C-alpha cells in the first residue's frame, strides 16, 4: 500500500486540494488540505466569508466541491450513499433548526426514529441526552418556543448526538448566546470531548467565528 493510500485509510476525514467555486465564478475555497483523525477535535478559524461553513457543508454533501477529493472513513464522498453518510454525521447548525411543531423529545428523536429504533430505546436515549447536555427531564414535553436560547441550543446538540454519530459538525453553535450561557455550553462541550476516550471513533469539527486568521479558513487542533 502506498503512503498516500495509508493516510487516506487512517484519516476519519480528509480534504485533498479541495476548491469550491460559487456560481458567480468566485472561488470561496482554494486547494484546502486538512485531516481529522478518529477521536480528534478540529477547529476552523477564520473571518466571516472565509469558507468555514462551506467546509462543513462539503463534508456531508450539502455542497459538492468544484475540485479536489474529500474522504470520509477512508472512502471518497462520491462512493457514499448520501443518506447513509448524513445519518452518521451529527450537525449542529448556527440557527439551531429545531422543528417548532415537535416537542423537545421528538426533535431529539428524529434520526433514531428514521433508523427504526424501538420506542423504549428512543425514550432512554432522549433522557440520557437531556442529562448529558444539562437539561431537566421535564423539558422533554415542551416545544422550542417554550425554551430559552441556551436551552434550544442544548437540544440542538442533543439531537445531533442522538443516533451516536461517528462525526459531529458544529457550525458556530454558541455565537448568538449571551456570554454566561456561552461559557456554560462551552464547558459542556469540553465534557463531550472527554467522552471520546470511551468512544474513540467520534470526531469533532467545529467552526469558530471569533478569531480572524486571514481570508481563508485555518485549522487547528485544540487540546481536550
Buried (B, 14 or more C-beta within 10 A) or exposed (E): EEEEEEBBEEBBBBBBEBBBBEEEEEBBBBEBEBBBBBBBBBBBBBBEEBBBBBBBBBBBBEBEBBEBBBBBBBEEBEEBEEEEBBBBBBBBBBEBEBEEEBBBBBBBBBBBBEEEBEEEEBBEBBBEBBEBBBBEEEBBEBBBEEBEEBBBBBBBBBBBBBBBBBBBBBBBBBEEBEEEBBEBBEEBBEEBBEBBEEEEBBBBBBBBBEEEBEEBBBBEEEEB
